[in-house]
């Protein structure tokens, strides 16, 4: 399990989000710059955030107890 610290651009401010997930992947559209980060646990998507508004500030390995 990993702990992902994210900064999400919302209007003119940043919001801090923490996600506990096993992994993440990116999905983008070939015709536009739009896309999203998909975070997974137990092979299921648990959270998604837009790539163009999300900064992954840090990734930390965690114990399974989280």
N, CA and C of each residue as an Amber inpcrd file, in Angstrom:
protein
   198
   0.8600000  -1.1680000   0.0000000   0.0000000   0.0000000   0.0000000
   0.9060000   1.2300000   0.0000000   0.4910000   2.2370000  -0.7270000
   1.2150000   3.4990000  -0.7920000   0.3350000   4.6430000  -0.3180000
   0.9950000   5.6530000   0.2050000   0.3070000   6.8820000   0.6180000
   0.6880000   7.9530000  -0.3970000  -0.2990000   8.4960000  -1.0940000
  -0.0920000   9.5300000  -2.1070000  -0.5740000  10.8610000  -1.5570000
   0.3040000  11.8250000  -1.5010000  -0.0540000  13.1810000  -1.0950000
  -0.2710000  13.9880000  -2.3700000  -1.4750000  14.5190000  -2.5400000
  -1.8430000  15.2350000  -3.7570000  -2.1910000  16.6850000  -3.4560000
  -1.8990000  17.5430000  -4.4070000  -2.3660000  18.9260000  -4.3930000
  -3.2810000  19.0750000  -5.5990000  -4.5200000  19.4660000  -5.3400000
  -5.5220000  19.6080000  -6.3950000  -5.7930000  21.0910000  -6.5990000
  -5.6710000  21.5510000  -7.8280000  -5.9530000  22.9460000  -8.1670000
  -7.4620000  23.1070000  -8.2900000  -8.0290000  23.9350000  -7.4240000
  -9.4700000  24.1920000  -7.4150000  -9.6480000  25.7020000  -7.4850000
 -10.0040000  26.1920000  -8.6510000 -10.1430000  27.6400000  -8.8240000
  -8.8060000  28.3210000  -8.6470000  -8.7170000  29.2060000  -7.6560000
  -7.4760000  29.9410000  -7.4110000  -6.7450000  29.4500000  -6.1540000
  -7.0680000  28.2240000  -5.6910000  -6.4080000  27.6960000  -4.4960000
  -6.0150000  26.2250000  -4.7030000  -5.2020000  25.7180000  -3.7780000
  -4.8040000  24.3160000  -3.7760000  -5.4780000  23.5950000  -2.6190000
  -5.9800000  22.3940000  -2.8750000  -6.5280000  21.5440000  -1.8240000
  -5.6110000  20.3540000  -1.6510000  -5.3830000  19.9700000  -0.4070000
  -4.5440000  18.8260000  -0.0940000  -5.4210000  17.5860000   0.0510000
  -5.0520000  16.4970000  -0.6420000  -5.7530000  15.2230000  -0.5340000
  -4.7280000  14.1310000  -0.2650000  -5.1060000  13.1630000   0.5420000
  -4.2780000  11.9890000   0.7910000  -5.0460000  10.7670000   0.3150000
  -4.3760000   9.9240000  -0.4680000  -4.9970000   8.7090000  -0.9910000
  -4.1220000   7.5220000  -0.6090000  -4.7390000   6.4790000  -0.0700000
  -4.0470000   5.2230000   0.2020000  -4.4660000   4.2430000  -0.8880000
  -3.5050000   3.8170000  -1.6850000  -3.7960000   2.9390000  -2.8090000
  -2.5900000   2.0510000  -3.0880000  -2.8330000   0.9620000  -3.8010000
  -1.7420000   0.0610000  -4.1560000  -0.9360000   0.6140000  -5.3310000
  -1.6170000   1.2470000  -6.2610000  -0.9580000   1.7660000  -7.4510000
  -1.8280000   2.8300000  -8.1000000  -1.2650000   3.4910000  -9.1190000
  -2.0660000   4.4170000  -9.9070000  -1.6650000   4.2750000 -11.3640000
  -2.5340000   4.7600000 -12.2320000  -2.3040000   4.7190000 -13.6710000
  -2.8540000   6.0100000 -14.2530000  -2.4400000   6.3270000 -15.4680000
  -2.9600000   7.5080000 -16.1450000  -3.7700000   7.0860000 -17.3560000
  -4.8040000   7.8450000 -17.6210000  -5.6270000   7.6430000 -18.8100000
  -5.7400000   8.9860000 -19.5040000  -5.4190000   9.0200000 -20.7920000
  -5.5060000  10.2580000 -21.5540000  -6.2550000  10.0140000 -22.8520000
  -6.7140000  11.0970000 -23.4300000  -7.3980000  11.0530000 -24.7120000
  -6.4020000  11.4260000 -25.8010000  -6.4080000  10.6920000 -26.8730000
  -5.4850000  10.9630000 -27.9810000  -5.8060000  12.2870000 -28.6780000
  -7.0600000  12.7070000 -28.6420000  -7.4600000  13.9130000 -29.3750000
  -7.3880000  15.1920000 -28.5310000  -7.2760000  15.0540000 -27.1990000
  -7.1950000  16.2310000 -26.3300000  -6.1090000  16.0100000 -25.2860000
  -5.8500000  17.0240000 -24.5110000  -4.8770000  16.8880000 -23.4260000
  -5.5390000  16.4340000 -22.1320000  -6.8370000  16.1490000 -22.1750000
  -7.5700000  15.7390000 -20.9810000  -7.1770000  14.3230000 -20.5750000
  -7.2050000  14.0850000 -19.2920000  -6.9160000  12.7630000 -18.7720000
  -7.0670000  12.7550000 -17.2750000  -6.8470000  11.5850000 -16.6670000
  -6.9830000  11.5050000 -15.2260000  -6.0260000  10.4790000 -14.6460000
  -5.7180000  10.6720000 -13.3590000  -5.0060000   9.6810000 -12.5760000
  -6.0590000   8.7820000 -11.9510000  -5.9110000   7.4820000 -12.0780000
  -6.8010000   6.5200000 -11.4350000  -6.0010000   5.7830000 -10.3690000
  -6.4880000   5.7950000  -9.1350000  -5.8250000   5.1270000  -8.0170000
  -6.5730000   3.8320000  -7.7180000  -5.8020000   2.7490000  -7.4940000
  -6.3810000   1.4140000  -7.3710000  -6.0560000   0.7680000  -6.0280000
  -7.0310000   0.0110000  -5.5090000  -6.8510000  -0.8900000  -4.3670000
  -7.6640000  -2.1350000  -4.6700000  -7.0880000  -3.2870000  -4.4330000
  -7.7450000  -4.5620000  -4.7480000  -8.2130000  -4.6100000  -6.2040000
  -7.4020000  -4.0500000  -7.0790000  -7.6600000  -4.0340000  -8.5380000
  -8.9230000  -3.2710000  -8.9260000  -9.3910000  -2.3820000  -8.0410000
 -10.5700000  -1.5610000  -8.3200000 -10.1830000  -0.0940000  -8.1970000
 -10.7720000   0.7340000  -9.0350000 -10.5280000   2.1730000  -8.9400000
 -11.2040000   2.7000000  -7.6810000 -10.4020000   3.4180000  -6.8680000
 -10.9790000   3.9840000  -5.6480000 -11.0700000   5.5100000  -5.7060000
 -10.2220000   6.1560000  -6.5090000 -10.2450000   7.6200000  -6.6620000
  -9.7230000   7.9820000  -8.0470000 -10.2230000   9.0800000  -8.5920000
  -9.7300000   9.6390000  -9.8560000  -9.5950000  11.1490000  -9.7120000
  -8.5340000  11.6820000 -10.3220000  -8.2890000  13.1260000 -10.2960000
  -7.8150000  13.5630000 -11.6740000  -8.2140000  14.7430000 -12.1420000
  -7.7830000  15.2190000 -13.4590000  -6.2790000  15.5100000 -13.4860000
  -5.5970000  15.0310000 -14.5140000  -4.1480000  15.2060000 -14.6300000
  -3.7680000  16.6820000 -14.6620000  -4.5060000  17.4780000 -15.4200000
  -4.1320000  18.8830000 -15.5960000  -4.3800000  19.7520000 -14.3570000
  -4.9760000  19.1670000 -13.3010000  -5.2440000  19.9300000 -12.0750000
  -4.6940000  19.2380000 -10.8340000  -3.8480000  18.2280000 -11.0320000
  -3.3630000  17.4280000  -9.9100000  -1.8420000  17.3870000  -9.8940000
  -1.2780000  17.6230000  -8.7190000   0.1560000  17.5000000  -8.4920000
   0.3410000  16.3820000  -7.4890000   1.1070000  15.3490000  -7.8590000
   1.4530000  14.3010000  -6.9040000   2.6780000  14.8080000  -6.1560000
   2.4710000  15.2730000  -4.9340000   3.5400000  15.8920000  -4.1520000
   4.4990000  14.8600000  -3.5830000   3.9730000  13.7020000  -3.1660000
   4.8420000  12.6540000  -2.6470000   4.1480000  11.3010000  -2.6980000
   4.9890000  10.2600000  -2.7310000   4.5240000   8.8780000  -2.6690000
   5.3510000   8.1910000  -1.5900000   4.6620000   7.5680000  -0.6460000
   5.3450000   6.9200000   0.4740000   4.8230000   5.4970000   0.6310000
   5.7190000   4.5320000   0.7350000   5.2960000   3.1590000   1.0050000
   4.8160000   3.0560000   2.4430000   3.7340000   2.3250000   2.6500000
   3.1450000   2.1920000   3.9770000   2.9570000   0.7280000   4.3290000
   2.7380000   0.4870000   5.6010000   2.3470000  -0.8480000   6.0580000
   0.9260000  -1.1080000   5.6030000   0.5770000  -2.3640000   5.4980000
  -0.7830000  -2.7450000   5.1200000  -1.8210000  -2.3360000   6.1780000
  -1.3800000  -1.9360000   7.3500000  -2.3030000  -1.6090000   8.4430000
  -3.0870000  -0.3120000   8.2070000  -2.7120000   0.4660000   7.1950000
  -3.4290000   1.7100000   6.9420000  -4.7270000   1.3990000   6.3390000
